[in-house]
């Protein structure tokens, strides 16, 4: 057995916080074909059970295998929680850059439980959209800034808007805009958005 396979199996057998640390590329580099087959089976079984760690691990495997597993997960959207589906959508987008996976997250944001919504917004804020797609995504982030009661989510959405607007993090204007966009008063947030 290769060292990578032993590392993968140890990580797969771990629990709690250690398992939550997830897999990394060293768990996959140099696997034999027979080991890879076993690894893919484990990842697929766990992903189909809604395991977000396993879904995230698809980013380390062959694109065709990853998309195959993710598509199977997405077909189970009726029986899996939105957290798993959103994680699968994010991984599919990162691998393929196909807009339909982002749309799946945006279109179902309102169907998420509070915890799933929090997770989904954080995932959406982690994506690099590029100019053409961010203009459409921006409306969702603006709505979060204006309507969200959770200050952490407002902050995440505000940060995404500011950074995508080209204002570098850590600058004085960045700090000012963040303060305005997470302000308790909606009018202050509205004005800050209109000034961007």
N, C-alpha and C positions, 0 to 999 in steps of 0.2 A: 504494500500500500504506500502511496505517496504521502509526503508530509502534508500537502494541501488537503488530501482526503481525510487524514486524521484530524486536522484542524477543523474541517467542515463538520465532521461527525461530533467532535467535542462541542462545538458551538451549537449544533442542532440538538444535542442532549442537554445543554445547559438550561437553566430556568431563571425566572425572575429578571432582575436587573441585568445579569450577565447575558441572558438571551436577548433582552431588550437592546443591548449594544449592537445586535445585528451581525450580518455577515459582511465581509469585505473581500477585495479581489484576491488576497492571499489564500482564501478558502477555495479558490477555483483555479488558480494558476498551476498548470502542470498536471492536471487530473488525467488519468488514463481514460480511454473511451468507456471502459466498463465502470469505472468510478463515476464518470460524468453521467452515465445512464442512471446510476443509483441516486446521485445528487439531484438530478432533474426530477426523478420520481418523488423524492422527499419534498422538494420545493413545490412541485405541483400539488401534491396531496395537502400540504399545509396551506398553500395559497387558496385552494378550493374550499378549505374550511374557514377562510377569511383571515388568515394569519398575515397581518400587515408586514411583519418582519420578513416572511417568506416572499410576499409580493414584492417588497423592496429588493430582495436578493436577485430578482430577475434582471436587474440592471447589470449584473456581473456575468451573465451567460450569453450565449449566441443569440443574436437578434431574432432569428426565426423561432427558436425555442421559447424565448422570452415572450414574444408576441402571441404565440400559441397558448401559453399558460395564461397570460393576461386576458386574452379573448375568452377563454373558458371561465375565468373568474367573472368577467363582465356579463357573460350570459346567465350567471347566477344572481343577478342584481335583485331578483325578487326574494331570494332567500338569505342573502348576506346583508350585513349592515352597511350603511352608506360609508362608514370609515374605510372598510375594505374596498368598496367599489371606487371611492375617491382615490385611495392609494394606488389601485390598479390603473385608474385613468391617468394619474400623474405619471406613473412609470411608463405607460404606453405612449403618452405624449413625449416624454423625454427620449424614448427610443425612436419613435417614428416621426415626431414633429407634426403629426396630423391633428388638425384643429378639432375634429370630432370628439377627441378625448377631453379636451378642455371644455367643449360645449357640454359634455356629459356632467362635468362638475358644476359649471355655472347654472345649467338648466335645473339641476336637482338641489341646489343650495337651500331652497325653501323647504325641502322635504326632510332635511336633516334634523335629528334631535339636537339639543343644545350642545352636547359634547361633540357630536359628529360635525356640526356646523363650525365649531371652534377649530377642529382639526382641518376641515376643508378650507377655511379661510387662510389658515397658516400655510397649507399646501399651495393654494393659489398665489399667495404672496411670495412664495419661494421660486416661482417660475420666472424665467427670463423670456419675455414676450416678443421683444422687438417692436419697432414703431408701428407696423401695420396692424398687429393684433392687440397691442396695448390700448389703442384708442377705443376699441370696443370693450375691452376688459375694464377700462378706466371707469366706465359708468357704474359697474358693480362695486368697485372700490370706493367711489364717491358716495354711493348709497350707504355703504358700511360706515364711512366717516360721518355721514349725516345722521343715520338712524340707529346705529349700534349703541347699546347701553354699556357693553363691555369695553372698558378703556384700553385693554390690551389689544383687542381686535381692531379698535379704532386706530391705535398706534401702528399696528402692522399694516393696515390699509393705507394710512397716511404716509408711512415710510415708503411703501411701494409707489405711490403716486409721485412723491417728491423725487425719488431716485430715478424713476422712469422719465421724469420731466427734465432730467439732466442736472439736477442740483446735487453736488457731491456731499456725501455724508460727512458730518463733522464740521461743516462750515457754519458760519454765523447764520446765514440765510436758511440753511437746513434746520438748525435749532429753532429759529423763529417760526418757521412753517410748521414744524412738528407741534410746537406749543399751541399754535392757532388751530391746527386741525384736530387736536384732541381736547380742545377747550370744552368745558361743560356747556357753554352757551352755543346753541345751534347757529345763531346768527354770525358768530365769530367764525365758526367752521365754514358756513356758506360763503362768507366773504373771502376767506383764505383760499377756498377752491376756485372761486371766480378770478382771483388774482394770479393763479398759476398759469 
